[in-house]
Amino acid sequence: MARFGKLPVTIPEGVKVKFADNVASVSGPKGELTKQIPDDIKIEIGGNQLEIKKVRGGKKVDMLQGTYRAHLANMIYGVTEGWGRNLEIVGAGYRAAVEGKKLILSIGYSHPVIIEIPEGMEVSVEKSIIKLLGSDKEMVGHMAALIRSKREPEPYKGAGIKYEGEQIRRKAGKQAAKSEGA
């Protein structure tokens, strides 16, 4: 059985981790993130390592230990390197532009689709690629899913918004009807 939650997380230079009142906060060069930690878990910070300990036993607590270890490792990576996600716009006349804190999509509807860019996120558009950058992995993933949901790729021509590298299962169009003896 894997015990991923017991592995320590290394804290790189320039990152500060605090744990008080069941709230973990991580600050670094790319921002600051906080996360509520359940009562069954406690965090011990020693030197440049972070350990997640269980207050009591049980299967649920074992799962929480591994989950919150992954959350804290993602927070540390986010404030040092940052998380990114790219989306491709495929389709004739489909475009995207960033104006201030708004992403404006022209994706085949009679009106432009406007999406507010949350605080702490950077969005840029290069040709038909929308680039999302941020320190919070959950927020980057949620924003990418929100943008994709505005025009999901259709299976016939593949037009729509898809994740970069995503394979769209294509369907064959209508086949010419075979003429039966007339």
C-alpha positions, 0 to 999 in steps of 0.5 A: 500500500502506498504511503505517499502522504508520509513523504516530506515536501522540500521547501525551496529557497525564497518560499515561506510556509506557515501553519496556524489555526488549521490554515496553511499559507505558502508565500513565494516570488509568484504570490501567496496561497492559503488552504484550510487543513482538516483537524485530523491533519497537522503540519510540522515545518522543520528546516527546509522540509514540511511533513504532514502528520496524522492526529488520529488513525483511520482510512479516511485520515490516511487518504486526507494525509496524502491529499493534503500533502499533494495540495501543499506540494502543488502550492509550493510549486505554484508560488515558485514556478507557477502553473500553466495551461494552453487551449487551442481555438480551432474553427473558421473565424474563431478568435480570442482577445484579451482586453484589460481583465476580460477575455473576449471570445468570438466563437461562432455565436451571434455575440462575443463571449466575455469571461472575467479573468480572476485576480492572480491569473495571467491570460495571453493570446497568441494566434489561436492559442490561449495561454493561462498562467497562475500560482493556484493549480485549481484556479488555472484548471477551473479557468481552462475548463470554463473557457473550453465549456463555452464551445467544446470541440465538435466531432465532425470537423473538430471546431471549438476550443480544446486543450493543447495536445487533446485528441478529438475523436472524429466521426465520419460524416454522411456517406453517399447513399448507394443507389439500389437498382432503379 
